[in-house]
Amino acid sequence: MLCTFTEAYKCLGFKSRASIYQLRDKGILEPYLRRINDQKYLFMGAIKGVTLAKHIQNNLTSNNWIPINDYDLEKYIELAKSQ
């Protein structure tokens, strides 16, 4: 699943888009960035078994650690259907 930066910060549990942009500027999000029609998206799925959320969590230092939602669209859809 691809998300815009606005959608991604909400799904991951960040307080603002600025956090996502800072990670992008540091190059942490590079493997998960996709460009479609000159708009940047983040791939929320797993690359080599590591989701975007886990990748971000692994690259945060102890002084800026925050809990991140490991967002999985398939699980979300299944839960929404069951309700």
MDTraj code that builds the backbone (N, CA, C; nanometers):
import mdtraj as md
import numpy as np

residues = "MET LEU CYS THR PHE THR GLU ALA TYR LYS CYS LEU GLY PHE LYS SER ARG ALA SER ILE TYR GLN LEU ARG ASP LYS GLY ILE LEU GLU PRO TYR LEU ARG ARG ILE ASN ASP GLN LYS TYR LEU PHE MET GLY ALA ILE LYS GLY VAL THR LEU ALA LYS HIS ILE GLN ASN ASN LEU THR SER ASN ASN TRP ILE PRO ILE ASN ASP TYR ASP LEU GLU LYS TYR ILE GLU LEU ALA LYS SER GLN".split()
xyz = np.array([
    [0.0837, -0.1173, 0.0000],
    [0.0000, 0.0000, 0.0000],
    [0.0883, 0.1238, 0.0000],
    [0.0515, 0.2196, -0.0805],
    [0.1224, 0.3470, -0.0847],
    [0.0403, 0.4527, -0.0128],
    [0.1086, 0.5369, 0.0627],
    [0.0435, 0.6463, 0.1353],
    [0.1163, 0.7766, 0.1064],
    [0.0412, 0.8851, 0.1067],
    [0.1050, 1.0165, 0.1025],
    [0.1700, 1.0405, 0.2384],
    [0.2497, 1.1418, 0.2487],
    [0.3143, 1.1722, 0.3760],
    [0.2099, 1.2051, 0.4827],
    [0.1016, 1.2720, 0.4439],
    [-0.0050, 1.3059, 0.5382],
    [-0.0729, 1.1796, 0.5905],
    [-0.1033, 1.0870, 0.5015],
    [-0.1663, 0.9620, 0.5433],
    [-0.0707, 0.8788, 0.6279],
    [0.0560, 0.8771, 0.5895],
    [0.1549, 0.7952, 0.6590],
    [0.1750, 0.8402, 0.8029],
    [0.1838, 0.9701, 0.8274],
    [0.2086, 1.0136, 0.9653],
    [0.0907, 0.9777, 1.0540],
    [-0.0302, 0.9801, 1.0009],
    [-0.1476, 0.9419, 1.0800],
    [-0.1485, 0.7920, 1.1070],
    [-0.1209, 0.7129, 1.0046],
    [-0.1207, 0.5665, 1.0192],
    [-0.0123, 0.5193, 1.1158],
    [0.1036, 0.5842, 1.1115],
    [0.2161, 0.5434, 1.1951],
    [0.2081, 0.5973, 1.3374],
    [0.1208, 0.6955, 1.3615],
    [0.1048, 0.7486, 1.4960],
    [0.1927, 0.8674, 1.5300],
    [0.2528, 0.9300, 1.4296],
    [0.3319, 1.0511, 1.4551],
    [0.2385, 1.1677, 1.4857],
    [0.2898, 1.2691, 1.5532],
    [0.2083, 1.3852, 1.5879],
    [0.1982, 1.4865, 1.4751],
    [0.2946, 1.4834, 1.3822],
    [0.2906, 1.5780, 1.2701],
    [0.3676, 1.5218, 1.1510],
    [0.3445, 1.5825, 1.0342],
    [0.4167, 1.5433, 0.9141],
    [0.5635, 1.5785, 0.9223],
    [0.5978, 1.6760, 1.0037],
    [0.7366, 1.7214, 1.0138],
    [0.8299, 1.6061, 1.0505],
    [0.7841, 1.5155, 1.1340],
    [0.8667, 1.4008, 1.1729],
    [0.8989, 1.3130, 1.0527],
    [0.7997, 1.2910, 0.9673],
    [0.8200, 1.2106, 0.8469],
    [0.9178, 1.2817, 0.7529],
    [0.9014, 1.4133, 0.7384],
    [0.9903, 1.4893, 0.6497],
    [1.1338, 1.4884, 0.7021],
    [1.1521, 1.4927, 0.8337],
    [1.2872, 1.4872, 0.8897],
    [1.3524, 1.3525, 0.8607],
    [1.2765, 1.2451, 0.8730],
    [1.3296, 1.1127, 0.8421],
    [1.3649, 1.1016, 0.6941],
    [1.2816, 1.1613, 0.6087],
    [1.3103, 1.1614, 0.4651],
    [1.4392, 1.2369, 0.4364],
    [1.4554, 1.3541, 0.4988],
    [1.5746, 1.4359, 0.4756],
    [1.7030, 1.3666, 0.5223],
    [1.6916, 1.2816, 0.6250],
    [1.8072, 1.2065, 0.6740],
    [1.8369, 1.0841, 0.5878],
    [1.7459, 1.0515, 0.4948],
    [1.7663, 0.9382, 0.4064],
    [1.7159, 0.8054, 0.4607],
    [1.6536, 0.8077, 0.5761],
    [1.6062, 0.6848, 0.6392],
    [1.4932, 0.6204, 0.5588],
    [1.4105, 0.7013, 0.4952],
    [1.2939, 0.6498, 0.4231],
    [1.3229, 0.6124, 0.2781],
    [1.4448, 0.6287, 0.2341],
    [1.4804, 0.6106, 0.0930],
    [1.4312, 0.4795, 0.0316],
    [1.4491, 0.3648, 0.0973],
    [1.4028, 0.2398, 0.0331],
    [1.2510, 0.2333, 0.0160],
    [1.1780, 0.3103, 0.0936],
    [1.0315, 0.3039, 0.0932],
    [0.9666, 0.4166, 0.0129],
    [1.0456, 0.5068, -0.0424],
    [0.9912, 0.6174, -0.1209],
    [0.9557, 0.5720, -0.2614],
    [0.8413, 0.6168, -0.3077],
    [0.7979, 0.5917, -0.4451],
    [0.7519, 0.7238, -0.5032],
    [0.7756, 0.7441, -0.6315],
    [0.7338, 0.8671, -0.6983],
    [0.6378, 0.8289, -0.8101],
    [0.5174, 0.8875, -0.8047],
    [0.4158, 0.8659, -0.9071],
    [0.3644, 1.0025, -0.9489],
    [0.3788, 1.0342, -1.0771],
    [0.3335, 1.1643, -1.1301],
    [0.3862, 1.2810, -1.0473],
    [0.5143, 1.2798, -1.0189],
    [0.5820, 1.3853, -0.9424],
    [0.5303, 1.4030, -0.8007],
    [0.4604, 1.3056, -0.7467],
    [0.4196, 1.3104, -0.6068],
    [0.4864, 1.1942, -0.5344],
    [0.5380, 1.2223, -0.4143],
    [0.6079, 1.1194, -0.3383],
    [0.5101, 1.0445, -0.2481],
    [0.5295, 0.9129, -0.2455],
    [0.4499, 0.8250, -0.1611],
    [0.5437, 0.7376, -0.0799],
    [0.4918, 0.6847, 0.0296],
    [0.5665, 0.5898, 0.1104],
    [0.5016, 0.4534, 0.0988],
    [0.5832, 0.3516, 0.0742],
    [0.5350, 0.2145, 0.0694],
    [0.5249, 0.1643, 0.2127],
    [0.4049, 0.1282, 0.2551],
    [0.3812, 0.0904, 0.3941],
    [0.4079, -0.0577, 0.4203],
    [0.4261, -0.1353, 0.3163],
    [0.4464, -0.2793, 0.3308],
    [0.5886, -0.3155, 0.3689],
    [0.6182, -0.4438, 0.3542],
    [0.7492, -0.4964, 0.3931],
    [0.8436, -0.5047, 0.2738],
    [0.9662, -0.4655, 0.2970],
    [1.0755, -0.4831, 0.2018],
    [1.1776, -0.5709, 0.2725],
    [1.2039, -0.6871, 0.2139],
    [1.2939, -0.7860, 0.2742],
    [1.2484, -0.8211, 0.4165],
    [1.1170, -0.8287, 0.4362],
    [1.0614, -0.8691, 0.5649],
    [1.0521, -0.7595, 0.6691],
    [1.0860, -0.6364, 0.6344],
    [1.0832, -0.5259, 0.7303],
    [0.9832, -0.4210, 0.6820],
    [0.8803, -0.3967, 0.7619],
    [0.7815, -0.2949, 0.7259],
    [0.8394, -0.1556, 0.7476],
    [0.7725, -0.0570, 0.6924],
    [0.8171, 0.0813, 0.7101],
    [0.8233, 0.1173, 0.8578],
    [0.7223, 0.0772, 0.9339],
    [0.7199, 0.1101, 1.0768],
    [0.8392, 0.0503, 1.1502],
    [0.8694, -0.0762, 1.1226],
    [0.9848, -0.1408, 1.1870],
    [1.1158, -0.0759, 1.1432],
    [1.1238, -0.0393, 1.0154],
    [1.2442, 0.0263, 0.9636],
    [1.2673, 0.1596, 1.0355],
    [1.1617, 0.2369, 1.0528],
    [1.1739, 0.3650, 1.1235],
    [1.2144, 0.3405, 1.2675],
    [1.1478, 0.2461, 1.3336],
    [1.1775, 0.2161, 1.4737],
    [1.3230, 0.1734, 1.4909],
    [1.3753, 0.0954, 1.3978],
    [1.5146, 0.0499, 1.4063],
    [1.6144, 0.1639, 1.3866],
    [1.5711, 0.2732, 1.3252],
    [1.6624, 0.3841, 1.2971],
    [1.6469, 0.5022, 1.3929],
    [1.5580, 0.4898, 1.4904],
    [1.5441, 0.5958, 1.5897],
    [1.6433, 0.5722, 1.7023],
    [1.6978, 0.6809, 1.7552],
    [1.7901, 0.6692, 1.8679],
    [1.7108, 0.6752, 1.9973],
    [1.7748, 0.6434, 2.1057],
    [1.7051, 0.6367, 2.2343],
    [1.6511, 0.7723, 2.2793],
    [1.7124, 0.8817, 2.2356],
    [1.6654, 1.0124, 2.2809],
    [1.5472, 1.0644, 2.1990],
    [1.5154, 1.0005, 2.0853],
    [1.3981, 1.0435, 2.0096],
    [1.3047, 0.9265, 1.9814],
    [1.3064, 0.8253, 2.0666],
    [1.2252, 0.7063, 2.0472],
    [1.0797, 0.7359, 2.0804],
    [0.9910, 0.6945, 1.9925],
    [0.8474, 0.7040, 2.0158],
    [0.7846, 0.5721, 1.9715],
    [0.6729, 0.5334, 2.0319],
    [0.6064, 0.4110, 1.9841],
    [0.5435, 0.4361, 1.8477],
    [0.5600, 0.3434, 1.7560],
    [0.5087, 0.3588, 1.6202],
    [0.4105, 0.2464, 1.5920],
    [0.2976, 0.2811, 1.5321],
    [0.1999, 0.1810, 1.4911],
    [0.2556, 0.1028, 1.3729],
    [0.2547, -0.0280, 1.3830],
    [0.2971, -0.1104, 1.2693],
    [0.1735, -0.1337, 1.1837],
    [0.1431, -0.0370, 1.1012],
    [0.0200, -0.0342, 1.0230],
    [0.0209, -0.1423, 0.9156],
    [-0.0855, -0.2234, 0.9135],
    [-0.1000, -0.3283, 0.8135],
    [-0.2383, -0.3151, 0.7516],
    [-0.2442, -0.2728, 0.6261],
    [-0.3710, -0.2470, 0.5596],
    [-0.4585, -0.3714, 0.5528],
    [-0.4002, -0.4868, 0.5239],
    [-0.4790, -0.6089, 0.5121],
    [-0.5502, -0.6418, 0.6424],
    [-0.4790, -0.6294, 0.7555],
    [-0.5422, -0.6550, 0.8861],
    [-0.6516, -0.5528, 0.9137],
    [-0.6275, -0.4275, 0.8788],
    [-0.7265, -0.3222, 0.9008],
    [-0.8533, -0.3510, 0.8215],
    [-0.8399, -0.3938, 0.6967],
    [-0.9561, -0.4249, 0.6141],
    [-1.0325, -0.5431, 0.6700],
    [-0.9610, -0.6462, 0.7149],
    [-1.0270, -0.7626, 0.7744],
    [-1.1054, -0.7248, 0.8989],
    [-1.0465, -0.6411, 0.9833],
    [-1.1153, -0.5976, 1.1046],
    [-1.2377, -0.5133, 1.0714],
    [-1.2264, -0.4283, 0.9715],
    [-1.3381, -0.3433, 0.9329],
    [-1.4535, -0.4267, 0.8764],
    [-1.4223, -0.5314, 0.8023],
    [-1.5258, -0.6187, 0.7468],
    [-1.5978, -0.6970, 0.8553],
    [-1.5242, -0.7357, 0.9604],
    [-1.5827, -0.8183, 1.0650],
    [-1.6749, -0.7398, 1.1593],
    [-1.6691, -0.6101, 1.1540],
    [-1.7522, -0.5289, 1.2452],
    [-1.8822, -0.4890, 1.1835],
])
top = md.Topology()
chain = top.add_chain()
for i, resn in enumerate(residues, 1):
    res = top.add_residue(resn, chain, resSeq=i)
    for name in ("N", "CA", "C"):
        top.add_atom(name, md.element.get_by_symbol(name[0]), res)
traj = md.Trajectory(xyz[None], top)
